[in-house]
Amino acid sequence: MSKAGEVSERRLRKVHGVLLTNADPEGIPDEVAEWVIQHPVEAGQQFALWLKNRCRLIVGEPKILRFQPSVTFSPSGFLSEGWTIWKGPKDGNGLEGGEDCDRREDNLSEIDFSQALFETCLEEGETTITGEEKLMRMKASGHLRLGGRTFLSLWQDYQANKGNSILEWLYQNGQITYMDFFGLVLRSPLGNRYVLYLCRSDGSRWYWDRRWLGHGWDANYRSVSLASD
C-alpha cells in the first residue's frame, strides 16, 4: 500500500505503459537494454530518480550537502547588528518567547537535494499569498522547513565551488533559480519579520537577500523543505 501522496503501483504501471507507447526506440543502442536487464536494481533506482525529477535528466551525481559542525547561522554576524531570530507570536514584538524556527534542522547531518521539496503552497485558483500565510501553511504541512543552517551551508558551498556547487546542480537539473528558507524567521532592527533567500540572476550568478513576510509570494517564490517521515 502506498503512503498518502505517493503514486500507487497501478498508476505506476500506467506511467510505464505511456512511456513505452510514446518512446521512440530509434538511436537507443541494444547494449543499454542489455545493461538494464543485467542490472535491474540499479536501473530501477535510476528510473525512480528520473520520475522524482519530473522526467528531467540528472546532470552528474545527486548532490549531498554535509553539514560541518562548526557552521551555525548568526543573524547579527551574517547580516548586521540588530538582526535576531524572531521570538514569540507573529503579532508580538519578536523579543520574547520561543524562537520561530524549525529545530529539526539542527538534527540533520546531511541533505540529499534530489529529495528536497520546493513548495509554493498555493491552492487551486490562487496566484499569490502573503509570506505569513505561506508560513502558516508550511507549518501545518509538517514538512521539515530548512532554515539558517542550510542557507549558510549552501552559500558557503557556492562560494567555494561555483559551477560545481549544489546551487548550480539544482539549476541544471530542476531549473531552480530561487529558494527561500521558512525554517528561520528573522527580526529586523525595525521589528519586521523576514526570511532568507538565495536567487540566481544575470544568467549565472547566485546572490542572497531577505524578504519581508508581508510581501506576496507567487509561483516563482519556492520554499525549500524536506518531507517528514
C-alpha positions in Angstrom: 0.0 0.0 0.0 1.4 3.4 -1.0 1.6 6.3 1.5 -0.6 9.4 1.1 0.7 11.5 -1.8 2.7 8.6 -3.3 1.9 7.0 -6.6 0.1 3.7 -6.5 1.5 0.6 -8.2 -1.5 0.6 -10.6 -0.7 4.2 -11.6 3.0 3.5 -11.9 2.2 0.7 -14.4 0.1 3.1 -16.4 3.1 5.5 -16.4 5.2 2.6 -17.7 2.7 2.0 -20.5 2.5 5.6 -21.5 6.3 5.8 -21.8 6.6 2.6 -23.8 3.8 3.7 -26.2 5.4 7.1 -26.8 9.2 6.3 -26.6 11.0 6.3 -30.0 13.5 3.4 -29.9 15.5 4.8 -32.9 19.0 5.5 -31.8 18.8 3.6 -28.5 21.7 1.1 -28.5 20.8 -2.5 -27.6 23.6 -2.5 -25.1 21.5 -0.1 -23.0 18.6 -2.6 -22.9 21.1 -5.4 -22.0 22.5 -3.3 -19.2 19.0 -2.7 -17.7 18.3 -6.4 -17.9 21.6 -7.3 -16.2 21.3 -4.5 -13.5 17.6 -4.4 -12.6 18.0 -2.9 -9.1 20.3 -0.1 -10.2 18.2 0.6 -13.3 15.0 0.7 -11.2 16.6 3.2 -8.8 17.8 5.4 -11.6 14.3 5.3 -13.2 12.6 6.2 -9.9 15.1 9.2 -9.5 14.2 10.3 -13.1 10.5 10.2 -12.3 11.0 12.1 -9.0 12.9 14.8 -11.0 9.7 15.1 -13.2 11.3 13.2 -16.1 14.3 15.6 -16.4 17.8 14.3 -16.8 20.0 14.3 -13.8 23.3 16.1 -14.6 26.0 14.4 -12.6 25.6 12.5 -9.3 22.9 13.7 -6.8 24.4 16.4 -4.6 24.7 15.8 -0.9 25.1 18.7 1.5 27.0 17.5 4.5 26.8 19.9 7.5 30.0 21.0 9.2 29.6 21.0 13.0 31.3 24.5 13.1 28.7 26.0 10.8 26.0 28.0 12.7 24.0 30.9 11.4 24.1 34.1 13.4 21.7 36.8 12.2 23.7 39.7 13.6 27.0 38.2 12.4 25.8 37.5 8.9 23.5 40.4 8.4 24.3 43.3 10.7 23.8 44.3 14.4 20.2 44.4 15.5 19.1 41.3 13.4 17.9 38.4 15.6 15.7 35.3 15.4 12.1 36.2 15.9 10.7 35.2 19.3 7.1 34.6 20.3 3.9 35.1 18.2 3.9 36.9 14.9 1.8 39.8 16.4 4.2 40.3 19.3 7.4 42.3 19.5 9.6 39.4 18.4 11.8 39.7 21.5 10.0 37.4 24.0 9.1 33.7 23.8 10.2 30.8 21.8 12.3 31.2 18.7 10.3 31.0 15.4 12.4 28.3 13.7 12.3 24.6 12.8 14.6 23.0 15.3 14.5 19.7 13.4 17.1 21.1 11.1 19.6 21.0 13.9 19.5 17.2 13.9 20.4 16.8 10.2 23.9 15.6 9.3 23.3 15.8 5.6 20.7 16.6 2.9 20.2 14.8 -0.4 19.0 17.6 -2.6 17.5 15.2 -5.2 14.9 14.6 -2.4 14.2 18.2 -1.5 10.8 19.9 -1.9 10.4 23.3 -3.5 6.9 24.4 -2.4 4.7 27.3 -3.5 1.8 26.3 -1.0 -0.6 27.9 -3.5 -4.1 26.4 -3.5 -6.3 26.0 -6.5 -7.3 29.3 -8.0 -4.7 31.3 -6.1 -1.9 33.3 -7.8 -0.3 34.8 -4.7 -0.4 34.6 -0.9 1.4 36.6 1.8 4.5 35.2 3.4 2.7 34.9 6.7 0.0 32.8 5.1 2.6 30.6 3.4 4.5 30.2 6.7 1.3 29.0 8.4 0.6 26.5 5.6 4.1 25.2 5.7 3.9 24.6 9.5 0.6 22.9 9.0 2.0 20.5 6.4 4.5 19.1 8.9 7.4 19.2 6.4 10.8 20.0 7.8 11.4 23.6 6.9 15.0 24.3 6.2 16.5 27.5 7.7 19.6 29.4 8.5 22.0 26.4 8.8 21.1 25.1 5.3 21.1 28.6 3.9 24.6 29.4 5.2 26.0 25.9 4.2 24.6 26.3 0.6 26.0 29.8 0.3 29.5 28.7 1.6 29.4 25.7 -0.8 28.6 28.1 -3.7 31.4 30.5 -2.7 33.9 27.6 -2.7 32.7 25.6 -5.7 30.8 28.0 -8.0 29.9 26.0 -11.2 30.2 22.7 -9.3 28.1 23.8 -6.3 24.9 22.4 -5.1 23.0 25.5 -6.2 24.3 25.1 -9.8 23.4 21.4 -9.7 19.8 22.4 -8.7 19.7 24.9 -11.5 20.9 22.4 -14.1 18.6 19.6 -13.0 15.5 21.4 -11.9 15.8 24.9 -13.3 15.7 26.2 -9.7 16.6 29.9 -9.7 15.1 30.9 -6.3 14.6 29.3 -2.9 13.8 30.7 0.5 14.1 29.3 3.9 11.0 29.4 6.1 12.7 27.3 8.8 14.0 30.5 10.3 12.1 33.8 10.8 14.3 36.8 11.4 13.5 40.0 13.2 14.9 43.2 11.6 16.2 46.1 13.7 12.9 47.8 13.0 10.8 44.8 14.3 9.6 43.3 11.0 9.6 39.6 10.1 11.8 38.3 7.3 13.1 35.1 5.8 16.4 34.5 3.9 16.6 33.6 0.2 19.0 32.6 -2.5 18.4 33.7 -6.1 20.2 33.2 -9.4 20.4 36.3 -11.6 22.3 37.7 -14.6 22.2 34.2 -16.2 24.9 32.7 -13.9 25.4 34.4 -10.6 23.7 33.5 -7.3 23.2 36.0 -4.5 21.4 36.1 -1.1 19.0 38.5 0.4 16.0 38.6 2.8 12.3 39.0 2.1 9.6 40.6 4.3 6.8 38.2 5.2 4.2 40.9 4.5 5.1 40.7 0.7 3.2 38.5 -1.7 4.5 35.0 -2.7 3.6 33.7 -6.1 4.6 30.5 -8.0 8.1 31.9 -8.6 8.9 32.0 -4.9 9.6 28.5 -3.9 10.5 27.5 -0.3 12.8 24.5 0.3 11.8 21.8 2.7 12.1 18.0 3.3 9.2 15.6 3.5 8.6 14.5 7.1 8.6 10.7 7.8 
